[in-house]
Amino acid sequence: MRKNIITTLFSVLFLFTIVSGAFASPRNVLVEYITGTWCGNCPCGHQTVNTITSANPNTIILAYHAFGTDPFRNFNGNEIVNLLGLVSTPTSVIDRNVFIGTLSYPLWISGVENRYSSSPDSPVDIVITSKSFNDLTNELTVNVNATALDNLTGQYKINAVIVEDNLIYQQNFYSQCGTPGIVSNYEHDHVTRNMVNGAAGENLNTGNNWSMNQTISKGFQTTIDASWIPDNCRIVLFVYKEGSTLRTSEIQQAIQEAVTGTTGITSNNSGQVSGYELSQNYPNPFNPTTNIKFSIPEDGNVSFKIVDISGKEVENYVNGFLQRGSYNVEFDGSSFASGIYFYELKTDNFTDRKKMMLLK
């Protein structure tokens, strides 16, 4: 009897803690680094960020091309290179919390790992509430909600950045990074194309306080340049707390999403996928957002949807062709009632279903 009473009290206290406070948001570390097509050391940096994203798929990368005759160096907001003090290539800064000098590639990896282990949760949640892309005008419109998950003090800002992957252009190599010389058909990823609201972004909160559970809405509109391929572009959004310099203005959270396609699902195809997998959502229980990761080892038709406890479909994220790779779905339960929901992944060769709980 005494054991049952203690168990019941623990359960009540656990639920009270969940319902009375905001949920933590799993951190997505942002790595910003300087690179160049002319730079022979830079392929080592590219290889390092691929290692990082393979081990930590939710890590977000911004590559700032700079100096020389690099054709990707001229982008709106390129003063970010000087503001972050990135004066040699390749140099990185991790969440604007750790600065790592040139050629110290193992420290990039350990810096990211340490950030996840020492600060696994973010005090800010960012959700894309709507997104539209006009195929005729190349105009992208994105609406975002940023929510404080704790009582925060200071000035918080948000940046919106367009990046492009799979850019084929030459790259210089030094021997430590591969066969020395110029590679003419090198693939450049994470290339920063446009810092939509400038290098410093714009204010979120007013005054010096951002109250727990307070949501601030922002809208961004930009045009994807005709020379860019929209299907290769992503929008990256990140929130940082303003410090004495931009390099010490710690990033609180970052998210990314494809410019085209369904809102709420992003891909990370930099690593090898060995089999089908549907992971348990995190956090769980959650309020209002949670992340669900899945992997498919071959191209094909894929269905991913969310249903309520009665079996009624509440969200359909994809029902069509997907390339092999790893994907992340961010489910926003803001407009749904508390309760049990199920998410389901189906392909021609695989089916799996898991349960999650929304508690408001």
N, C-alpha and C positions, 0 to 999 in steps of 0.2 A: 504493500500500500504506500509506504513512504517513498519507495522508488518511483511509483507511478505519479505521485504528487510532484516530486522534484522534476520528473520528465515533463509533466504538463506545464509547470511554472517556467521551465527553460524554453518550451515551445512558444508560450505566450510572450515571454520577453523577447524572443527572437523575432516573432512576427511584429511586435510593437516597434522594435528597432527598425525593421524594414519599412513599415508603413509610415512611421513618423519622420523619417529622414529621406534624403535624396540618395539614389543609388550612385555608386562610383561608375565612371566610364572607363573602360580599358584604354590604356594609353596607346596611341599610335605615334611612335617616335619619328621626328622629321630630321633628316640629314640633308644639309645644304653644303654643296662643295663646288669649288671652282675648277674648271677644266678647259681644254683647248684642243682643237684639231691639230695644231702645230706642235703640241707638247708630247714629247716622247715618253715621259713618265706617266702621262695621264691614263693610258690603258690599264695600268696597275690599279688606279683609282676606280675605273669602271669595273674591273674584275672584283674589287673589294665590295662595292655596293651590290653587285650581283650576289656575292656570298652572303651579305647582310640580309637582303630581301628573301633569299632562299631559306635562311634559318628563321627569319622573323618576317613573314609575308605581309604583316600589317604596317611595316615600316614604309615611310613615304620619302621619296628622293626628289630633290630639286638640284639639277645640274646647271650651274651658271657658266656659260662659255664667255671667255674674255680674252682680250689682248690680241696682238698680231693681226693677221688677216682672216681670222676665224669668221666664217659667214654667219654664225649664230650668235655673235657677241652683241649685235645691235637689237635690243629688245626694250620695250617700255619698262622702265624701272631698273635698268642695268646699273644704276648707281648703287644698287644693293651690294655689289662686289666691294666697293670702297667702304660703305657703311658697316659692313661686317668685318672689315679689315682683312679681307682675303687677298693677299698681295703676291702669293706664289702658288704655282700649280703643281700637283693637286693638293688643296688644303680643304679641310672640312670643319664644320661646326655642327654639333649634335644638340638639337632642341635649344640652341643658343644658351646651353648650359655647360657644354664642354667644347673647347676649341682645341683642334688637333693640327699640328704643323705638317708641312709637306713631307712626303715619303714615309710617314709613320702609319702605314696601312693596317698592321695588326691592332693598333690603338683605335682605329675607326671601329673595328669589330667589337673590341672589348668595351669601348665607350658606349656603344649601343646596348650591349648586353647589360652593362652596369646601370644604364638608365632604366631599362625595363625592370631589373631586379630591385633597384633602390626606390623607384617611383612607378609602380605598375599601374596605378590608377590616376586618372586625370580629374581635376576639379571642375572641368568644363565639358559639356556635351555639345557637339555640333551635329545638326541634322539638316540635310537637304530636303525641304518640304515639297518643292516642285522644280521641275527643270523642263525647258523646251528648247529645241534646236530647229531652226527653219532651214531646210535643205536648199531653198532658193536664194535666200539672202545671207546664209551662213551666220545668222544672228543667234546667239546663245543667251537665254535668260534663266537665271538660277535664283531661287529664294531659299533662305537659310534661317534656321532658328539656332541660337546659341543660348545655352542654359547654364547658370551657375549651380554647381552641385554642393556648394558650401558657401558660407558668408565670406565674400572676397573683398579685399581692399586694394586700391590702386587703380590705375588706368589700364583697361584692357582694350586691345585692338584686334582687328580681323583683316587678313589678307586673302585675296582671291588671285590665283595664278593659273595660267594656261601652260601646260607642258605638252610636248609631242615626243612620241616614241618612233622607232624604226625609221630614222632619218639616215639615208645611205649617202655617205660622203667620205672623203679620204681621212686617214688618221696616221700621224707619225708614231713610230714605235722605237723605244730604246730596247736593248737586248734583255734587260731585266724584266720586261713586260711581254716579250715575245720575239719573233724574228725581226731584227732591226730593219728600219726602212719605212717607206710609205705604203700603207694598205689603201687601195683606191676605193673599195666597196665596203667600208667599215660601217657597222650599224651603231648609230648614236641614239641612246634612250634618255628619258627624263629631261629632255632639253627644254629649258625655260624659254617660252615664246612671248609671254605677255604677263606682267604683273598688273592685273586689271585695275586695281585701285592704288597703284604706285608702290614704291619700294617699302614705304612705312605703313601702308594700309590705312585704316580709318578707325575711329573710336567706336567702341561698343557701348560701354556704360557711360553715364554722365555723373559728374562729381567724382568721389573717390571710393564709392561703395557699389558692390554688385551683390544683391541679396540672394540667399539660397533659394533655388527653384524659380528665380526670376528669369524669364525668357526674353531675349532681345532678337527681333527679326531684322534681317538685312536682305536686300535684293541687289543682284549684279547683272549687268547687261553688257555684252561685248560681241564683237564680230570676229569670227575665225577667218584669218587671212586666206585669200584665194590660193596662195602657194602652199598652204598647210593641208594635210589630209585629216578631215574631221574624225574619221574612225580611229585615227592614231593619237588623238588628243584627249587629255584629261583636264579636269579642273581640280586644283588643289586648294583647299581652304584651311587656314590655320589661325588660331587665336594665340596671342602672346601678351604678357604683362610688360608694360613699358618700364624700362630701366634707364640708367644714366646714359647708356649707349645701346645701339641696336643689337650689338653682339652679346650684350648681357641682358637682353630683354627676353626672359625665359618663355619658351613656347609651352602653352598649356595643353593644347590638343590640335591634331591635324586630321583631315579626312580627304579622300579623293574619290572622284567618280568620272566615268567616261563621259565625254561630251555628247556622244550619240548613245542610243540604247536606253534601257530601262533605269529609272531612278531607283537607287538603293542597292544596286549590285555592281561590284567592281572586280576586275580581274588582276591576277598577279601571275604572269606566265614566264617569269625569269628562272624558275626552278624546275627540276624534273619531277613528273608525277608518275608514281609507280602503280597506282591502283585507285579504285573508287573509294571515296570516303565522305561521310557526312558527320561533322563534329557536333558535339553538344553546344548549344548556344551559350554565350557568356556576355554579361552576367546572367544568372538565372537563380532565383526570380529576378525580374527587371522592372524598371519604370523610368522613362517610357521607352528607352531604346535598348536593343541587344544586337549582338553580332553573331552570325552563323557562317561557318566556313565549310566549303565542300570542294572536292577535287574530282576531276574526270580524266582518265588516262588516254582518251581518244576522242576525236571529233565526232559529233553526232547530235541527234535531237535530244533536247533536255527539257524537263519540266521541273520547275521549283515553285511551290505554292505554300500558303499558310491557310489553315482552316481552324474554325473554332471547335468547341467540344461536341457540337451537334453535327459536325462534318461540313458546315457551310464555308465556302471559300471566302476569305477576307482579303487576301492579297495574292496576286499572281505575278511573280517577278520575271519569269522567263518561260516561254513555251515555244521552243524552236531550236535552231542550230546554235551550238556553242563549240568553240575550239577547245582542244584539250588544255588543261591547266587547272590552277587553283583559283577559287572565287570566294568573295566575301559578300554576304547579304546583311545590310543593316535594316532591321525591322523597327519601325517607329509605331508604338502602340498608343500614341497620344489620343487618337480618336476612337479607341476601343475600350470596352469595359474590362475590369479585372477578371481574371479567370485563367483557365487552362487552354492553351492553343497547341496545335501540332504543325510541324513543318515537314514537308515531304519532297524528296528528290527522286525523280524517275528518269531513266534512260532506257534504251533498248535492251541493255544487259544488266541493269542494276536498279534496285528500288530500296529505299530506306525511309523511315519515318521516326521522328523524335518529338518528345513533349517538352513544353516550356510553360512558365507561369508568369503572367503579368499581374503585378500587385501595385495598386495605386493607394 
